[in-house]
Amino acid sequence: MPYILRPMEPSDVPVVAAIDRLSFPTPWPPAAFQRELKRKRAHYYVLLRPKGEGSPVPDRGWVDRFRQLVSPARRTRIIGYVGFRVQGDEGHITTIAVHPDWRGKGFGDLLLVVALDEMLDRGMDAVTLEMRPSNEVAYQLYTKYGFEVERRRRRYYQDGEDAWVMAADVSNEGYRQQLAQRRQELTQRLRGERIKVGQKAGAPL
């Protein structure tokens, strides 16, 4: 895999929180990430770009409007992050996001696959999550990996929007085989993305 994944560390929290603020209407405060990192059954990872590779797209107007939020993330190698908790034989994805500069390239898929792989290795039979019904991109991602809407939670988010509770049955061998196939496809896609980014940024490949 041409990109680097490692467990999230407390020193990552300012950058992760900055990306979170760029990604969600009601983001987590840094203290929430710090608390999660202390939970025994919680697992968080950050995805890093290879050394020497810059942003794959030029600055856009929204960067100026949110410069105080963007700049911490743009000074680091962190592309995105994912977190989940385990309880019994069920896993729960708590958060997942990719920095705006790196969206649309398969990194959201990669982070989701990583979380699913890790939960399968821990013996999970089912995986759940909550998402905003208004987030069409997230919905397309989750349904691609077998998640289905189970129920609605009224006014779940701080701004009053409802949440869909989605779940995926990951207990059968067929699901594992499909996940392995998607992982292989992602590896090839991300190798191609690294080449394109390296050409634009002038980075060594």
Secondary structure by P-SEA (a helix, b strand, c coil): ccbbbbcccccaaaaaaaaaaacccccccaaaaaaaaacccbbbbbbbccccccccccccccccccccccaaaaaccccccccccccccbbbbccccccccccccaaaaaaaaaaaaaaaaacccbbbbcccccaaaaaaaaaaabbbbccccccccccbbbbbbbbbbcccaaaaaaaaaaaaaaaaaaaaaaaaaaaaacccc
